[in-house]
Amino acid sequence: MFHRLPIQAALRRRTLLQALGAGALLPSLYVGAQTFGGGKPVRYIVPVAAGGGSDLVGRTITERWARTLNASFVVDNIGGGGGVIACQTTARAAPDGQTLLQGYAATHGTAPATRSRLPYDAIRDFSPIGMIGATPNVLVVGAPVPTANLREFIAWLKANPGKSSYGSAGQGSLTHLTMEMFKLATGTFTVHIAYRGIAPAFTDLIGGQTQAMCPGLAAALPHIRSGRVRALAVTGVQRHPLLPDVPTLIESGLAGFDAQQWYGVVGPAGMAAPLVKQLSDTLNQALAAPDLRDKMAAEAVEPMPMSPEAFGNFIRADIARWTRIARERRIDLDAS
């Protein structure tokens, strides 16, 4: 026999059922809303001193990434040792996503290629998260060099073997290896002069002590615009919007010639796949933000979002490229 519940009891029962139904949703709602890492700040290691281009890229990306990841970031500049200390610190951290490294063309490209006793493995010791972006290098010559384009410059080098020199930011740097790759590709010879950083290298190029250099675009732009150096070609597969009239080395006849100053994010080896995916997806969301793209453009950096797998393959290819160049030119910074 069916018994009708009193009105008040029925209302209480309906309220209880509604509460239970809402409660069933609470766990998923809480998981989606909670802060990353339980509210602990992510330690974002940048392997250079504060104030440079790499540091600005790191601070720009973490500011936007913090919003998409629902996390807070603390940028930790660990310079010195060519990034070795920063890489070792990251590799030894717990693989919980709370310690990340902004790897770049030196730490995960040229250093593994030019150092036979590097105290970290750029592949095995890290979990690739994703690419941030890259800026091309630009081949520049001093104002006194009597060449107006790349074809003339190559002809001039061949007519004057060993009578010119080029500067770099140091032995084994991207600026060093890029010019050595250029020499191999063109069959030319010019003497390498290594400096302690790109600024003194520019000083001597402008002063006529050296004749050429292949620095990053951001560092070169002020000197190109002032007319103190002349841009002949850029690396990369397409012309850069900041130098639309300057051809690429590829379109100038050097097939496959590419060298870029890139920045990406890695964590310690052994990170769980769902965690890597969460970090990668939110990083790529941040890179899609128009305001972030505008800020990175100021550093001549083009965002290049990649999946963790694609970024891992990119790192392997970059190391392979520079290892080939280093072996052909017998560059080993750890050789006794």
C-alpha positions in Angstrom: 0.0 0.0 0.0 1.3 3.4 -1.0 1.6 6.0 1.7 1.9 9.6 0.8 4.7 11.4 2.7 3.7 14.4 4.6 4.6 17.6 2.7 7.4 18.7 5.0 9.0 15.2 4.9 8.8 15.2 1.2 10.5 18.5 1.0 13.2 17.4 3.3 13.7 14.2 1.2 13.9 16.3 -2.0 16.4 18.6 -0.5 18.5 15.7 0.7 18.5 14.1 -2.7 19.5 17.4 -4.4 22.3 17.8 -1.9 23.6 14.3 -2.5 23.4 14.9 -6.3 25.4 18.1 -6.0 27.8 16.3 -3.7 28.5 13.7 -6.3 29.8 16.5 -8.5 32.0 18.1 -5.9 35.2 16.0 -6.4 35.5 16.7 -10.1 34.7 20.4 -9.6 37.4 20.6 -6.9 40.0 18.9 -9.0 39.4 21.3 -11.9 39.6 24.3 -9.7 42.5 23.5 -7.4 45.8 25.2 -7.9 48.7 23.3 -9.6 50.9 21.5 -7.1 48.6 22.2 -4.2 49.4 25.8 -4.3 53.2 25.4 -4.0 55.1 27.8 -6.4 56.8 26.2 -9.4 60.6 26.7 -9.4 61.4 27.8 -12.9 65.2 27.7 -13.4 66.7 30.0 -16.0 70.4 29.0 -16.6 71.6 32.6 -17.1 72.0 35.7 -15.0 69.0 38.0 -14.6 68.5 40.7 -17.2 69.5 39.0 -20.5 67.4 37.9 -23.3 66.9 34.4 -22.0 65.8 35.8 -18.6 63.3 38.1 -20.3 61.8 35.2 -22.2 61.5 33.2 -19.0 59.8 35.9 -17.1 57.4 36.6 -20.0 56.3 33.0 -20.4 55.9 32.3 -16.7 53.7 35.4 -16.2 51.2 34.1 -18.8 51.7 30.4 -18.0 50.8 31.0 -14.4 47.3 32.0 -15.4 46.6 29.1 -17.7 48.1 26.5 -15.3 46.5 28.2 -12.2 49.9 28.2 -10.5 52.5 30.6 -9.2 56.1 30.6 -10.5 59.3 31.7 -9.0 62.0 32.4 -11.5 65.4 31.2 -10.2 68.4 32.5 -12.2 71.3 30.0 -11.9 74.0 31.3 -14.1 77.6 30.1 -14.5 79.2 27.0 -15.9 77.5 27.4 -19.2 74.2 26.2 -17.7 75.8 23.1 -16.2 74.8 23.9 -12.6 71.2 24.8 -13.6 70.9 21.5 -15.6 72.3 19.4 -12.7 70.0 21.1 -10.2 67.0 20.3 -12.4 68.0 16.7 -13.1 68.4 16.0 -9.4 65.0 17.4 -8.5 61.9 15.3 -7.8 59.9 14.6 -11.0 56.7 16.2 -9.6 56.5 19.2 -11.9 57.6 21.6 -9.1 61.0 22.2 -10.7 61.3 23.1 -14.4 64.2 24.3 -16.5 64.2 26.7 -19.4 66.6 24.8 -21.6 68.0 26.4 -24.7 70.3 26.0 -27.7 73.4 25.9 -25.4 72.3 23.6 -22.6 70.5 21.1 -24.9 72.2 21.7 -28.2 75.8 23.0 -28.5 77.1 22.0 -25.1 76.3 18.3 -25.5 78.0 18.5 -28.9 81.2 20.2 -27.8 81.8 18.8 -24.4 82.9 15.1 -24.1 82.7 15.2 -20.3 79.5 17.1 -19.8 78.2 16.1 -16.3 74.6 15.7 -17.4 72.9 13.9 -20.3 70.7 16.3 -22.3 68.4 13.4 -23.3 68.3 10.8 -20.5 68.3 13.2 -17.6 65.2 15.3 -18.6 61.5 15.1 -19.6 60.7 17.4 -22.5 57.7 19.6 -21.9 57.5 21.8 -24.9 59.2 24.5 -27.0 58.7 28.2 -26.2 60.1 29.8 -29.3 63.2 30.7 -31.3 65.0 33.6 -32.8 67.2 33.3 -35.9 70.8 34.2 -36.2 71.9 36.8 -38.7 75.1 36.9 -40.7 76.5 40.4 -40.5 79.6 42.1 -41.7 81.3 45.3 -40.7 80.7 48.4 -42.7 84.2 48.4 -44.3 83.8 44.9 -45.8 83.4 45.5 -49.5 80.4 43.2 -50.1 76.8 44.0 -50.5 75.3 40.5 -50.4 76.0 36.9 -49.5 77.3 35.9 -52.9 79.8 38.7 -52.9 80.9 37.9 -49.4 81.6 34.2 -50.2 83.5 35.3 -53.2 85.5 37.8 -51.1 86.3 35.1 -48.5 87.5 32.7 -51.2 89.7 35.4 -52.8 91.2 36.3 -49.4 91.6 33.0 -47.5 92.7 33.5 -43.9 93.0 37.2 -44.3 89.7 37.9 -42.4 88.3 36.9 -39.0 84.9 36.5 -37.4 83.9 37.0 -33.8 81.8 34.8 -31.5 80.4 34.9 -28.0 82.9 32.2 -27.0 84.3 28.7 -27.8 81.5 26.3 -28.5 78.8 28.9 -28.5 76.0 28.9 -31.1 77.7 31.9 -32.8 80.9 29.9 -33.1 79.3 26.7 -34.4 77.0 28.6 -36.8 80.0 30.2 -38.5 81.9 27.0 -38.6 78.9 25.4 -40.3 78.9 28.3 -42.8 82.6 27.7 -43.5 82.0 24.0 -44.2 78.9 24.8 -46.4 80.8 27.4 -48.5 84.3 26.0 -48.6 85.7 29.2 -47.2 88.1 30.0 -44.4 88.1 32.9 -41.9 89.8 33.0 -38.5 87.8 32.5 -35.4 88.2 35.0 -32.6 86.4 34.0 -29.4 85.2 36.7 -27.0 83.6 36.6 -23.5 80.1 37.4 -24.7 78.5 39.0 -27.7 79.0 42.6 -26.6 82.8 42.8 -26.9 82.5 40.8 -30.2 80.3 43.5 -31.6 82.7 46.2 -30.4 85.5 44.7 -32.4 83.3 44.1 -35.5 82.2 47.7 -35.5 85.7 48.8 -34.9 87.1 46.8 -37.9 89.2 44.4 -35.9 87.0 41.5 -37.2 85.0 41.3 -40.4 81.9 39.1 -39.7 79.7 37.5 -37.1 76.5 35.5 -36.9 74.8 36.6 -33.7 71.1 36.3 -32.6 68.8 38.7 -34.3 67.7 40.6 -31.1 71.4 41.4 -30.3 72.1 42.4 -33.9 69.1 44.6 -34.7 70.3 47.9 -33.0 73.6 47.7 -34.9 71.9 46.8 -38.2 69.5 49.7 -37.9 72.3 52.1 -37.0 74.2 51.1 -40.1 77.3 50.1 -38.2 77.0 46.5 -39.5 75.3 45.1 -42.6 73.0 42.1 -42.6 73.6 39.6 -45.4 71.3 36.7 -44.5 69.3 35.2 -41.7 69.1 31.5 -40.6 65.8 29.7 -40.6 63.4 28.5 -43.3 61.8 31.9 -44.0 62.6 35.6 -43.8 62.1 37.3 -40.5 59.4 40.1 -40.4 61.9 42.4 -38.7 64.3 42.1 -41.7 61.9 41.5 -44.6 64.5 42.5 -47.2 67.2 40.2 -45.9 67.2 36.7 -47.5 67.6 33.4 -45.7 70.8 31.4 -46.1 68.6 28.7 -47.6 67.1 30.8 -50.3 70.6 32.2 -51.0 71.8 28.8 -52.0 72.9 27.0 -48.8 70.3 24.2 -48.8 69.2 23.0 -45.3 71.2 25.6 -43.5 69.5 26.3 -40.2 70.7 27.5 -36.8 68.4 29.2 -34.2 68.6 30.4 -30.7 65.7 28.4 -29.2 64.1 28.2 -25.8 62.1 25.4 -24.3 61.0 23.8 -21.1 62.2 20.5 -19.6 61.7 18.8 -16.2 63.6 16.0 -14.5 63.5 12.6 -16.0 60.7 10.3 -14.9 57.8 12.7 -14.9 54.4 11.0 -15.2 52.8 11.3 -18.7 49.6 13.0 -17.4 51.7 15.6 -15.6 53.8 16.2 -18.7 50.7 16.6 -20.8 49.1 19.0 -18.4 52.2 21.2 -18.4 52.6 21.0 -22.2 48.9 21.8 -22.9 48.9 24.8 -20.6 52.2 26.0 -22.0 50.9 25.9 -25.5 47.7 27.7 -24.4 49.9 30.5 -23.0 51.9 30.7 -26.2 48.7 31.3 -28.2 47.9 34.4 -26.2 48.2 37.5 -28.5 49.7 39.7 -25.7 52.4 37.1 -25.0 53.2 37.0 -28.8 53.6 40.7 -28.8 56.0 40.7 -25.8 58.1 37.9 -27.3 58.3 39.8 -30.6 60.1 42.6 -28.8 62.9 40.0 -28.3 62.6 38.8 -31.9 61.4 35.4 -30.6 58.7 33.6 -32.6 56.5 31.2 -30.5 56.9 27.6 -31.6 54.5 25.4 -29.6 55.3 21.7 -29.8 54.1 18.5 -28.1 56.5 16.8 -25.7 57.3 14.2 -28.3 58.0 16.7 -31.0 60.2 18.8 -28.7 62.2 15.7 -27.7 62.8 14.9 -31.3 63.8 18.6 -31.9 66.4 18.4 -29.2 67.9 15.2 -30.6 68.1 16.7 -34.0 69.8 19.8 -32.7 72.4 17.9 -30.8 73.0 15.7 -33.8 73.5 18.7 -36.1 76.0 20.4 -33.8 77.8 17.1 -32.9 78.5 16.6 -36.6 79.9 20.2 -37.0 82.0 19.8 -33.8 83.5 16.6 -34.9 84.3 17.8 -38.4 86.0 20.9 -36.9 87.5 19.0 -34.0 85.9 21.2 -31.3 86.0 19.5 -27.9 86.0 22.0 -25.0 86.8 19.2 -22.5 89.8 17.8 -24.4 93.0 17.8 -22.3 
